[in-house]
Amino acid sequence: MATTDNATSRKYVLASRASQLAQIQTNIALAALEALPPPSDSPRPTFTTSFMATAGDKNQSQALFLMGGKALWTGELEVALKERDVDMLVHSFKDVPTVLPEGCIIGAIMEREDPVDSLVIKKGKEDAWKTLDDLPAGSVVGTSSVRRVAQLKRNFPKLKFLDVRGNLNTRLAKLDAEDGPYAALILAKSGMVRLGMGHRITADLTPPTLFHAVSQGALAIEIRGDDTEALKLCEAITHKETQIRCLAERACLRVLEGGCSVPVGVDSTFEDGTLILTGCVTSLDGSEHVEHTLKEPVSSVVEAEAVGEHLAKILVGSGAGKILDDINIDREKRTKEAEKAEKAK
């Protein structure tokens, strides 16, 4: 628990999930905070870490599509934050719901790693297969993301897709198993790089082949809305370009009411005051695809979010609304079937 008084420095507790990647990411945030210059009017703060398993970590068998929204990765952590057991939550920003619990805010958005998804080929096949086009018809590609599956079904109808869960090492072990079904996996490049596994990447899957997830590659720090001291620290490590891009992307997703199980893809750049934002929505079978790009001058977070909201409305008006409605109906059907099957056990 954080401590502070007039004579001693405040001790901040940074919390995150217990996975290896989450701990690495928390240490990245910790290092950035510790590198800040000392305040001129108070003792230098100190920082420590705390890690816990979330609902998404505990359930490694059920498909993400059927498990609900992104709060799977953040819910327990936010309880600890609101109860003041911890002071800052370090998240993969793509896992953070677009609407936060009352009293919680995003304090910092750190510089983004490359947000693209990457192709990882089964060991022993790297020389034969360099791209998705090289995979034989019927090859099984592992991913837990319906966004990836929807877009890739559209572009690579000859391939099959199978859910794969677990931490990165677990998923790679499933990929490389001689008797395993997978020929390849699709993984976020940023996580591979942060874990020192970049050498396993066979190829990057860039737009228009595959549009990445909203805020993918960025780290965010969530704090209590009334914690002005923490906010001041967070603002000092916020990367402005990443902030503009990610908040525009999140505003688009928020209007579309998408979560981790909705196939919404994005791509963005921000240079010389101009934001270029592309968004797309793809049906689960890849047969329908709506895509649009906006290019607007942006000088603030408010303007960036307005661009994202406008893009979402254009997508909805162009057919994305119907695609999302059909996806929600399909999700409800699959959820009921899963619940029925569970009761029958």
MOVEN-V670806 format. One record per helix or strand. SS is the DSSP state (2 for helix, 1 for strand). FROM is the first residue (numbers start at 0). TO is the last residue. Records with the same first field share a line. If there is no record, write none. Layout:
SS=FROM-TO ; FROM-TO
This chain:
1=2-2 ; 10-16 ; 45-51 ; 87-91 ; 103-108 ; 116-120 ; 139-141 ; 159-161 ; 181-187 ; 202-204 ; 211-211 ; 218-223 ; 263-270 ; 273-281 ; 288-296
2=19-33 ; 54-57 ; 63-65 ; 70-81 ; 92-94 ; 131-133 ; 145-154 ; 167-175 ; 188-193 ; 197-199 ; 227-235 ; 239-255 ; 300-343
